[in-house]
Amino acid sequence: MWQNLIKQILVVVLVAPLLTGCWDRLEIEDRAVILAIGIDKAKPGDEKENSNATHILKQDTETNKGLIRITVQIAIPGRIPLGTGGGGSESTAGGKPVWVLSSVGYTLEDALMNLQQQLADRLFFGHLRVIVLSEAVAKNGIENENDFFRRQPQVRRTVWMVVSKGSAADIMKATPQLERVPTLYLLATLEHAREMGKLPNIFLGVFFSASSAKGQEGILPYLDLKKESNIELAGMAYFKNDKMVGTSTALQIGHYMAMKEINPGGYSVLQEIPGEKTTAMFKTMHRKSRITTTIRNGNVHTIIKCQVEGDLTEKSNEKAFITRESLKMLEEKIQKDAEVGFEKFIQQTQKEGSDIFGFGEYVRATQPAYWNKEIKTKEAWEQKYKEMSVEVSMRVKIRRIGTKTE
């Protein structure tokens, strides 16, 4: 009898955990699903909107960096299109698929709590896809924003964080024609640029890793909103610690990807064919690169050997002949211009002490004794990076010139 009783107790103990079910479940209709967040500096007079939901006393002006304004896109249940067959106008879809709201606060969490005071549903960040920082916020420093997104367990590391040339709120309120959900259009812009070789894989997690490294700084996509709500990838914003210190051009993204051996190639350059009164378009298709660091007279010297292969996709004058000699001269011309462009881009970042290429990490890996004796810290490498000498060696190969040739 005791054996049967013990068996019954064991069965109850083993089955009980399986009967708990979703005890902490929360219906999706009871969540305010945030798809995108835009962060701007607040304007004078915006402090009147602060609901003081998180503090009692007036904030010390020396303690905080001033008010910020957040603009969020919240998904409206039942209006988000599912699949490719859910197209149509706003009237057929039952209205706009997102609700754009804004709030102010002294920190990001403060602003979100003030926003929560305006909503019946709980804020949910599990489907957050894009974070947009205005250029003013990025230059002022994003230490608070980095801290919040690192601590928030619902935020994925595959989220895109970008810097807007203008107001981040304008991008949140943009209405692109190719997609009913503005966040999905912005996400597609970044994802497709990455697939076409026009942007490196710089998710939020990648940015955090680069910013935390002793010998490297972080970069983010730099976007510009045009008149028709189309978004241009204008370059990259590069940082020093938590502050944005400069931007690159769109073509310099290609320079960065070439030095870092990131494929596929996606950028083209317009060059004049030597000896011919015509220009040709060279499109990069594949890149190879090798970076080595040595110590010369107590200073770091970096050697970059890069090989680029691509196609000749266009020439401006149809009557101009392309011979083997002119093709070789064109390759040499592209090589020289690329070497100059690479060196100028590196010097541009050296002025700000922002090593976005990770040369410092190469020094740490290959010259550990020198690093531990002469550098040791991130701050010391920022100064050493300014003094570092660079040697760039390029090799360009045109593999295809089209079906029409002489």
VENWO-V273908 format. One record per run of one state. SS is the DSSP state (~ for helix, > for strand, _ for the rest). FROM is the first residue (numbers start at 0). LEN is the number of residues. If there is no record, write none. Layout:
ss: {SS/SS}
from: {FROM/FROM}
len: {LEN/LEN}
This chain:
ss: {_/~/_/~/>/_/~/_/>/_/>/_/~/_/>/_/>/~/_/~/_/>/_/~/_/~/_/~/_/>/_/>/_/>/_/~/_/>/_/>/_/>/_/~/_/~/_/~/_/~/_/>/_}
from: {0/1/19/27/30/41/45/49/67/75/97/105/107/116/121/124/129/134/140/142/151/159/164/167/173/181/195/203/212/218/225/230/240/242/247/249/259/267/272/278/296/298/315/323/352/358/366/367/375/377/387/388/400}
len: {1/18/8/3/11/4/4/18/8/22/8/2/9/5/3/5/5/6/2/9/8/5/3/6/8/14/8/9/6/7/5/10/2/5/2/10/8/5/6/18/2/17/8/29/6/8/1/8/2/10/1/12/6}
